[in-house]
Amino acid sequence: MFEQVLAEVEEQCRAERVPMLGPNKAKLLASCVEKAKPSLIVECGTAIGYSGLWILRVLKNLGTGRLITVEIEKANAERARANFERAGVADLVDSRIGDAAEVLKTIQDPVDFLFLDNNKDGYYACFRAIESQLTNPATIVADNVGRADQMAEYLEHVRTNYDSETHWFESRRRPGRSENRRRPGHRDGMEVSIYRR
Ligand SMILES: C[S@@+](CC[C@H](N)C(=O)[O-])C[C@H]1O[C@@H](n2cnc3c(N)ncnc32)[C@H](O)[C@@H]1O
């Protein structure tokens, strides 16, 4: 059932143009989770749960860890919750509705994995909001770093202070442009950073 739900969610995202990570980036995210074996992952930007399902599949296979995922659009969060239920992984996830930069301030547990995929100009605020709860070390993955101008403060901070690597992916989508402005050969990236105090 899990694989069927994941395939359906991917198809719905494509059909309805709901933003999602897509399989290539999701494989990198899943490999980071596998490597880190985190106790608590925080995701900013749930959408309808595509990337969450990739994370939850790894946690289920590891037999340890849980996910808090935050989404500002109530309708998205409700669809994600239903997808997590149908996929049989709802017990591993706490889906919260609100502005991630505010919700993250309320998390009291140690966080050893942060995934940033919300509004791009909110990455640095999210990082600051959860920093006091980050373990030493902690893994931070940020999507869409091809849009560097929208997250300049965040990227400068992680690239200056931590081990940080950009993984580039070929993307047909021009950042910030609609489907009909796509062009071949554009690159987008994910930044994987190892936070240390
Ligand atoms: C790129 S999509 C997330 C895709 C998702 N991670 C996936 O791969 O399936 C970005 C999501 O962030 C949400 N979002 C935007 N601003 C936000 C904020 N301030 N706090 C939380 N979520 C936000 C949007 O509503 C949207 O659903």
Ligand as a Chemical Component Dictionary entry (heavy atoms), coordinates in Angstrom:
data_LIG
# 
_chem_comp.id                   LIG 
_chem_comp.type                 NON-POLYMER 
_chem_comp.pdbx_formal_charge   0 
_chem_comp.three_letter_code    LIG 
# 
loop_
_chem_comp_atom.comp_id 
_chem_comp_atom.atom_id 
_chem_comp_atom.alt_atom_id 
_chem_comp_atom.type_symbol 
_chem_comp_atom.charge 
_chem_comp_atom.model_Cartn_x 
_chem_comp_atom.model_Cartn_y 
_chem_comp_atom.model_Cartn_z 
_chem_comp_atom.pdbx_ordinal 
LIG C1  C1  C 0  8.055 23.241 -2.424 1  
LIG S1  S1  S 1  6.603 22.991 -1.523 2  
LIG C2  C2  C 0  7.036 21.646 -0.466 3  
LIG C3  C3  C 0  7.165 20.355 -1.187 4  
LIG C4  C4  C 0  7.315 19.162 -0.285 5  
LIG N1  N1  N 0  8.439 19.315 0.625  6  
LIG C5  C5  C 0  7.490 17.928 -1.119 7  
LIG O1  O1  O 0  8.590 17.716 -1.667 8  
LIG O2  O2  O -1 6.506 17.174 -1.259 9  
LIG C6  C6  C 0  6.584 24.333 -0.412 10 
LIG C7  C7  C 0  5.482 24.274 0.608  11 
LIG O3  O3  O 0  5.797 25.200 1.647  12 
LIG C8  C8  C 0  4.607 25.782 2.093  13 
LIG N2  N2  N 0  4.967 27.030 2.769  14 
LIG C9  C9  C 0  5.208 28.249 2.220  15 
LIG N3  N3  N 0  5.529 29.133 3.161  16 
LIG C10 C10 C 0  5.517 28.462 4.336  17 
LIG C11 C11 C 0  5.764 28.837 5.686  18 
LIG N4  N4  N 0  6.087 30.094 6.008  19 
LIG N5  N5  N 0  5.645 27.890 6.645  20 
LIG C12 C12 C 0  5.316 26.620 6.333  21 
LIG N6  N6  N 0  5.060 26.208 5.069  22 
LIG C13 C13 C 0  5.162 27.111 4.089  23 
LIG C14 C14 C 0  3.791 25.963 0.831  24 
LIG O4  O4  O 0  2.417 26.107 1.122  25 
LIG C15 C15 C 0  4.126 24.685 0.057  26 
LIG O5  O5  O 0  3.181 23.673 0.316  27 
# 
loop_
_chem_comp_bond.comp_id 
_chem_comp_bond.atom_id_1 
_chem_comp_bond.atom_id_2 
_chem_comp_bond.value_order 
_chem_comp_bond.pdbx_ordinal 
LIG C1  S1  SING 1  
LIG S1  C2  SING 2  
LIG S1  C6  SING 3  
LIG C2  C3  SING 4  
LIG C3  C4  SING 5  
LIG C4  N1  SING 6  
LIG C4  C5  SING 7  
LIG C5  O1  DOUB 8  
LIG C5  O2  SING 9  
LIG C6  C7  SING 10 
LIG C7  O3  SING 11 
LIG C7  C15 SING 12 
LIG O3  C8  SING 13 
LIG C8  N2  SING 14 
LIG C8  C14 SING 15 
LIG N2  C9  SING 16 
LIG N2  C13 SING 17 
LIG C9  N3  DOUB 18 
LIG N3  C10 SING 19 
LIG C10 C11 SING 20 
LIG C10 C13 DOUB 21 
LIG C11 N4  SING 22 
LIG C11 N5  DOUB 23 
LIG N5  C12 SING 24 
LIG C12 N6  DOUB 25 
LIG N6  C13 SING 26 
LIG C14 O4  SING 27 
LIG C14 C15 SING 28 
LIG C15 O5  SING 29 
# 
